[in-house]
Amino acid sequence: MAILDSGGGGVSTATATENGGGEFVDLRRRKSRSDSNGVLSGSDNPPSVDVGAPADVRDRIDSVVNDDAQGTTANLAGDTEIRETGGGGRGAGGEGGRGNAETTYAYRPSVPAHRRARESPLSSDAIFKQSHAGLFNLCVVVLIAVNSRLIIENLMKYGWLIRTDFWFSSRSLRDWPLFMCCLSLSIFPLAAFTVEKLVLQKCISEPVVIILHIIITMTEVLYPVYVTLRCDSAFLSGVTLMLLTCIVWLKLVSYAHTNYDIRTLANSADKANPEVSYYVSLKSLAYFMVAPTLCYQPSYPRSPCIRKGWVARQFAKLVIFTGFMGFIIEQYINPIVRNSKHPLKGDLLYAIERVLKLSVPNLYVWLCMFYCFFHLWLNILAELLCFGDREFYRDWWNAKSVGDYWRMWNMPVHKWMVRHIYFPCLRSKIPKTLAIIIAFLVSAVFHELCIAVPCRLFKLWAFIGIMFQVPLVFITNYLQERFGSTVGNMIFWFIFCIFGQPMCVLLYYHDLMNRKGSMS
């Protein structure tokens, strides 16, 4: 059997019958062509195959048609030839035998190979319109190979630098006042609940409620600061206490502010939502205080069940990545920092070399910290509490500007800032630019609080670093509008990886060492 493409685009089929005769069966397939560019259409009518054709031939015809429907014919742009070999039935092919069909494609030189204008895959106009999964896999393989070699080389050159008392030592027992302070922070949510209960029963007026909430929130911050400064605690213990203090403070502010707004809506003549009703529940407050969110609301979207196996797998990942983070800190970052000088004193080139050398391990630690806390820990907590809204971060790695990064990398804090700082400022007729500065100011104060208090060092490096983001927001927004998203993303990564965090690490380390040296 031979199937030859006719000049009109059809397919003519000559089929050898079982008796070896000369009967021919015509199989026609019409190819629809575009009037505009002459490119073959992908929706061809199926060929009508005569029932007398062998089954394997019909299967091959169907295969050819399916390929054409997916655009294969447009790529080959040539003739399809299906040829039967071996004869049929009782003819020359032998008794009871069935012919074998093979498919060949004749690519004619007269058919145009170039039909439309197209960009190269890596050109600037087409690079973001296709998948880069293969290149991503290549980068992962290269990254693993290169870093494995560097780790082995480091271990061969310097040996095992991780100390046995890295996670726990006898000095950690002296931090028991900070542990007791952590436990006592639960008093402040109970005090805030008592205030809300009193105002619900109309025992106190609205101005008194505001004053009491201010006293509660201020005491909640000052008390742990006093305990940390009075006790000679480890840096890790102090950072843990101050982070927990900031989280509780943000939750208390959200609890008081949200209830105030609900009371306002419930008592107003024209309610924005007629179903709004003011009530307080100790159960909803307790759930809010342990839930992975900073914004209070009486109820949250919930997941149907707890996946115990999933929680176990995430917890195993948490342990592995935490250990990897500790390995990088002890094996790489600590030796680099100890062998460096103050970046603002001495040789400029030496300072640049130290910052660049510190940037890569510091980036790995930061990425591990982000993955462990924002992805693993918060998802574990959400799963155990059946908390439904798990948008703890967005694709901040694609940030086109510094402003995009701050809006996407920490969604719980971003939602809190928008809800309780930014839009209240706008409703108070404060200009948008000033509202942004106020939001960064609050963030800068708490960054400085979490670092300076455990270090007992008030140099305002963290505060200056956060406030420095304000002009960068406007600069990167301008560059994004002028040169596109790629430039803004590259500037963000440079500031994030190379300049910002490694510089802060060196500044705080040397100022801390200088303070300890002067005290001794």
C-alpha positions in Angstrom: 0.0 0.0 0.0 1.2 3.5 -0.8 -0.3 6.7 0.5 0.9 9.7 -1.6 0.1 13.4 -1.0 -1.7 14.8 -4.1 -1.2 18.2 -5.4 -4.5 19.4 -4.0 -3.4 18.6 -0.5 -5.4 15.3 -0.2 -4.0 11.9 0.6 -4.4 9.1 -2.0 -4.2 5.6 -0.7 -3.6 2.4 -2.7 -4.3 -0.7 -0.6 -3.2 -4.2 -1.4 -6.1 -6.6 -0.7 -5.8 -10.0 0.8 -5.7 -11.7 -2.6 -2.9 -9.5 -3.8 -5.2 -7.8 -6.4 -5.1 -4.3 -7.6 -8.0 -2.9 -5.6 -7.3 0.6 -4.4 -9.0 2.4 -1.5 -8.8 6.2 -1.6 -8.3 7.9 1.8 -8.9 11.6 1.5 -8.0 14.2 4.1 -8.6 17.9 3.4 -6.2 20.3 4.8 -7.7 23.7 5.6 -5.5 26.6 4.8 -5.5 30.2 6.1 -6.4 32.8 3.5 -4.1 35.3 5.2 -0.7 33.6 5.6 -1.2 30.1 4.0 -0.3 28.3 7.3 -1.9 24.9 7.7 -4.8 25.0 10.2 -4.5 22.7 13.3 -8.2 21.6 13.1 -8.2 19.1 10.1 -11.2 16.9 9.3 -10.5 13.3 10.1 -9.9 11.0 7.1 -12.5 8.6 6.0 -10.8 5.2 6.1 -12.4 2.4 4.1 -13.3 -0.6 6.3 -11.3 -2.8 3.9 -8.0 -1.3 5.0 -5.9 -3.2 7.5 -6.3 -2.2 11.2 -2.6 -1.3 11.6 -2.8 1.0 8.5 -5.9 2.7 10.0 -4.1 3.2 13.3 -1.1 4.8 11.5 -3.5 7.1 9.5 -5.1 8.2 12.8 -1.6 8.8 14.3 -0.7 11.0 11.3 -4.0 13.0 11.7 -3.5 13.5 15.4 0.0 14.8 14.8 -1.3 17.2 12.2 -4.0 18.4 14.7 -1.2 19.3 17.1 0.8 21.2 14.6 3.2 18.6 13.4 2.1 18.9 9.8 2.7 22.6 9.9 6.2 22.0 11.1 7.0 19.2 8.6 5.1 20.9 5.8 5.7 17.9 3.6 4.1 14.8 2.2 3.0 11.9 4.5 3.7 8.5 3.0 2.4 5.3 4.5 3.7 2.2 2.7 2.7 -1.4 3.3 5.3 -4.1 3.1 5.1 -7.8 3.2 1.9 -8.4 1.1 -1.4 -9.5 2.4 -3.5 -12.6 3.3 -3.2 -15.4 0.8 -1.1 -13.5 -1.7 2.6 -13.2 -1.9 2.7 -12.4 1.8 1.8 -15.9 2.8 -1.2 -17.6 4.3 -3.1 -15.6 7.0 -0.5 -13.0 7.2 -1.2 -9.3 7.5 0.9 -6.6 5.9 3.2 -4.3 8.0 2.8 -0.6 7.3 5.6 1.9 7.8 5.3 5.7 7.9 7.8 8.0 6.2 7.7 11.7 5.7 8.9 13.3 2.5 10.0 16.9 3.2 9.8 18.7 -0.1 12.4 21.4 -0.9 9.7 23.6 -2.5 7.8 24.0 0.7 8.7 27.2 2.6 10.7 26.6 5.7 10.2 30.2 7.1 6.6 31.3 7.3 6.5 34.2 9.8 8.7 36.5 11.8 9.9 35.0 15.1 12.2 36.0 18.0 15.0 33.9 19.4 14.0 32.3 22.7 16.6 34.3 24.7 15.8 37.7 23.1 14.6 40.4 25.4 11.1 40.3 23.8 10.6 36.5 24.2 12.6 35.5 27.2 9.8 36.0 29.7 7.1 34.4 27.4 8.3 30.8 27.9 9.1 28.3 30.6 12.7 28.2 32.0 12.2 25.0 34.0 15.2 23.3 32.3 17.5 26.2 33.1 16.2 26.3 36.6 17.1 22.6 37.0 20.5 23.3 35.6 21.1 26.1 38.1 20.0 23.9 41.0 22.4 21.1 39.9 25.3 23.6 39.5 24.5 25.3 42.8 24.5 21.9 44.6 27.8 20.8 42.9 29.6 24.1 43.5 28.6 24.5 47.1 29.3 20.8 47.9 32.8 21.4 46.7 33.2 24.5 48.7 31.9 22.8 51.9 34.3 19.9 51.4 37.2 22.3 50.7 36.3 24.3 53.8 36.2 21.2 56.0 39.5 20.0 54.7 41.2 23.4 55.2 39.7 24.5 58.6 38.2 21.4 60.1 35.0 21.1 62.1 34.4 24.6 63.6 31.0 24.0 65.2 31.2 24.2 68.9 29.5 21.6 71.2 27.7 24.3 73.1 26.2 26.0 70.0 22.7 24.9 70.8 22.7 24.6 74.6 25.3 25.2 77.3 25.3 25.8 81.1 25.1 29.5 80.4 21.7 29.0 78.9 20.4 28.1 82.4 21.1 31.7 83.4 18.4 32.9 81.0 15.5 31.7 83.2 14.3 35.3 83.9 13.7 35.7 80.2 11.8 32.5 80.0 9.6 33.5 82.9 9.1 36.9 81.2 7.9 35.1 78.1 5.3 33.1 80.1 4.1 36.3 81.9 3.3 38.0 78.6 0.0 36.2 78.6 -1.2 38.6 81.3 -1.5 41.5 78.9 -4.1 39.8 76.5 -6.2 39.0 79.6 -5.9 42.7 80.7 -7.0 43.8 77.2 -10.0 41.4 77.3 -11.0 42.7 80.7 -11.0 46.3 79.3 -13.2 45.2 76.3 -15.6 43.3 78.7 -16.0 46.4 80.8 -16.7 48.7 77.9 -19.3 46.1 76.6 -21.1 46.3 79.9 -20.8 50.1 79.7 -18.8 50.3 82.9 -16.2 52.7 81.4 -16.3 55.3 78.7 -14.5 55.3 75.4 -11.7 57.7 76.4 -10.9 55.5 79.4 -10.8 52.5 77.1 -8.2 54.1 74.9 -6.0 55.2 77.8 -6.1 51.7 79.4 -5.1 50.1 76.1 -2.2 52.5 75.7 -1.0 51.6 79.2 -1.3 47.9 78.5 0.5 48.0 75.2 3.3 50.3 76.5 3.8 48.1 79.6 3.9 45.0 77.5 6.9 46.4 75.6 8.8 48.1 78.4 8.7 45.2 80.8 10.6 42.7 78.6 13.1 45.4 77.6 13.8 46.0 81.3 14.2 42.3 82.0 16.5 41.8 79.0 18.8 44.7 79.9 19.0 43.7 83.6 19.9 40.1 82.9 23.2 39.0 81.3 21.5 36.7 78.9 22.6 35.2 75.6 21.9 37.0 72.4 19.7 34.3 71.0 17.5 34.3 74.2 17.2 38.0 74.1 16.2 38.1 70.4 13.6 35.4 71.0 12.0 37.3 73.9 12.0 40.6 71.9 10.5 39.0 68.8 7.7 37.5 71.0 7.2 40.8 72.7 6.8 42.6 69.3 4.4 40.0 68.1 2.2 40.3 71.2 2.3 44.1 71.0 1.1 44.0 67.4 -1.7 41.6 68.2 -2.8 43.8 71.2 -2.9 46.9 69.0 -4.9 45.0 66.4 -7.3 43.7 69.0 -8.0 47.1 70.5 -8.2 48.9 67.2 -10.5 46.3 65.6 -12.9 46.3 68.6 -12.9 50.1 68.6 -13.9 50.1 64.9 -16.6 47.4 65.5 -18.0 49.5 68.3 -18.1 52.6 66.1 -19.9 50.7 63.3 -22.3 49.1 65.7 -23.2 52.4 67.3 -23.3 54.5 64.1 -26.7 55.5 62.5 -25.6 54.4 59.0 -23.7 51.1 59.4 -21.4 50.1 56.7 -22.5 46.5 57.4 -25.8 46.0 59.1 -24.7 42.6 60.4 -21.9 44.1 62.4 -22.4 43.5 66.1 -20.0 44.2 68.9 -19.2 41.3 71.3 -16.1 40.0 73.0 -15.1 36.3 73.5 -12.2 35.0 75.4 -12.1 32.0 73.1 -11.7 34.1 70.0 -9.0 36.2 71.7 -7.1 33.0 72.8 -7.3 31.6 69.2 -6.1 34.9 67.8 -3.1 35.1 70.2 -1.7 31.7 69.0 -2.9 31.9 65.3 -0.3 32.8 62.6 -1.8 36.3 62.0 -1.4 39.8 63.4 -4.8 41.1 62.4 -7.7 40.4 64.8 -11.2 39.4 63.6 -13.9 37.5 65.5 -13.7 34.5 63.1 -11.2 33.2 60.5 -11.5 30.8 57.5 -10.8 27.3 58.8 -9.4 24.2 57.1 -11.5 21.0 57.6 -8.9 18.7 59.3 -5.4 18.3 60.5 -3.0 16.3 58.2 -0.8 14.6 60.8 1.5 13.0 58.2 2.0 16.4 56.5 2.8 18.1 59.8 5.4 15.4 60.5 7.1 15.9 57.1 7.2 19.7 57.5 8.6 19.4 61.0 11.4 17.1 59.7 12.2 19.7 57.1 12.2 22.4 59.8 14.8 20.4 61.8 17.0 19.8 58.8 17.0 23.4 57.5 17.6 24.8 61.0 20.6 22.5 61.4 21.9 23.6 58.0 21.4 27.2 59.0 23.4 26.7 62.2 26.2 24.9 60.2 26.6 27.9 57.9 26.7 30.4 60.8 29.3 28.5 62.7 31.4 27.2 59.8 31.4 30.3 57.6 29.9 33.5 59.0 31.5 33.5 62.5 35.1 33.0 61.1 34.6 35.7 58.5 33.3 38.2 61.0 35.9 37.4 63.6 38.7 37.9 61.1 37.3 41.2 59.8 37.7 44.8 60.8 35.1 47.5 61.3 33.7 48.3 57.9 33.7 52.1 58.5 37.3 52.2 59.8 40.4 51.4 57.9 40.9 50.3 54.3 37.9 50.7 52.0 38.9 47.9 49.6 39.4 45.5 52.6 35.9 46.4 53.9 34.4 45.8 50.4 36.1 42.4 50.2 34.8 41.4 53.6 31.3 42.4 52.8 31.3 40.5 49.5 32.8 37.4 51.2 30.1 37.6 53.8 27.2 38.2 51.4 26.9 34.6 50.1 26.7 32.7 53.4 24.6 35.5 54.9 22.1 35.1 51.9 21.9 31.4 52.5 21.2 31.9 56.2 18.5 34.5 55.4 16.8 32.3 52.8 16.9 29.3 55.3 15.4 31.5 58.0 12.7 32.7 55.6 11.9 29.2 54.6 11.9 27.8 58.1 9.8 30.5 59.7 7.4 31.8 57.0 6.8 28.6 55.1 7.5 25.7 57.5 6.7 27.0 61.0 3.7 29.2 60.1 2.2 26.4 58.0 2.7 23.9 60.7 1.0 26.2 63.2 -1.8 27.0 60.7 -2.3 23.2 60.2 -2.5 22.5 63.9 -5.0 25.3 64.4 -6.9 24.6 61.2 -6.2 28.2 60.1 -7.3 28.6 56.5 -5.7 31.7 55.1 -2.0 30.7 54.6 -0.8 33.5 52.4 2.2 34.3 54.7 4.3 35.5 51.8 4.1 36.2 48.0 6.6 35.9 45.3 8.9 38.6 46.7 11.9 37.2 44.7 10.2 38.7 41.6 10.0 42.1 43.3 10.3 44.9 40.7 11.2 47.5 43.3 12.0 47.8 47.0 8.4 48.7 47.7 7.2 45.5 46.1 9.6 43.5 48.3 8.2 45.0 51.5 4.7 44.4 50.3 5.2 40.8 49.6 7.8 39.1 51.7 6.1 39.4 55.1 2.3 39.3 54.6 1.2 39.2 58.3 3.2 42.4 59.0 2.2 44.0 55.7 -1.5 43.4 56.4 -1.1 44.8 59.9 0.6 47.9 58.6 -2.0 48.5 55.9 -4.9 47.9 58.3 -3.7 49.8 61.4 -1.2 52.4 60.1 -1.4 53.2 56.4 -5.1 53.5 55.8 -5.9 55.2 59.2 -3.3 57.8 58.2 -5.0 58.3 54.8 -8.4 58.6 56.5 -7.0 61.3 58.7 -6.1 63.3 55.6 -2.4 62.5 55.9 -0.6 62.6 52.6 0.3 59.2 51.0 4.1 59.8 51.1 3.9 60.8 54.8 1.8 57.7 55.6 4.5 55.5 53.9 7.2 57.2 56.1 5.2 56.6 59.2 4.7 52.9 58.4 8.5 52.6 57.8 9.2 54.5 61.0 7.1 52.0 63.1 8.9 49.1 61.4 12.3 50.7 62.0 11.6 51.1 65.7 10.8 47.5 66.1 13.7 46.3 64.1 16.0 48.3 66.3 14.2 47.0 69.4 14.7 43.4 68.4 18.5 43.8 67.7 19.7 46.6 70.0 18.1 45.4 73.2 19.6 41.9 73.1 23.0 43.3 72.1 22.6 46.1 74.7 24.0 48.4 72.0 22.0 51.4 70.7 23.9 52.5 67.6 20.6 52.8 65.5 22.1 50.8 62.6 18.9 48.8 62.1 16.8 51.9 62.4 18.9 53.7 59.8 18.8 50.7 57.5 15.0 50.5 57.6 14.5 54.2 57.1 17.0 54.1 54.2 14.4 52.0 52.5 12.1 55.0 52.0 14.2 56.8 49.4 15.0 53.4 47.8 11.3 52.8 47.4 10.9 56.0 45.3 14.2 55.5 43.4 13.4 51.9 42.4 9.8 52.9 41.4 11.3 55.5 39.1 13.8 53.0 37.6 11.1 50.5 37.1 8.9 52.9 35.2 11.9 54.2 33.2 13.8 51.0 32.4 11.4 48.1 33.2 11.1 45.5 35.8 14.4 43.7 35.2 16.5 46.7 36.4 14.4 47.2 39.5 14.7 43.5 40.4 18.5 43.5 39.9 18.8 46.6 42.1 16.6 45.0 44.8 18.8 41.9 44.9 22.0 43.9 45.0 20.8 46.0 47.9 19.3 43.0 49.6 22.2 40.5 49.2 25.4 42.6 48.8 25.1 45.9 50.6 22.4 45.7 53.3 22.5 42.7 55.5 26.2 41.9 55.4 27.0 45.5 56.3 24.6 45.4 59.3 26.1 42.2 60.5 29.7 43.6 60.5 28.6 46.9 62.1 26.8 45.2 65.0 29.4 42.6 65.5 32.3 45.0 65.8 30.4 47.5 67.9 29.4 44.7 70.2 33.0 43.5 70.5 34.2 47.0 71.1 31.6 47.4 73.9 32.7 44.1 75.5 36.4 45.2 75.3 35.7 48.5 76.9 33.7 46.8 79.7 36.5 44.3 80.4 
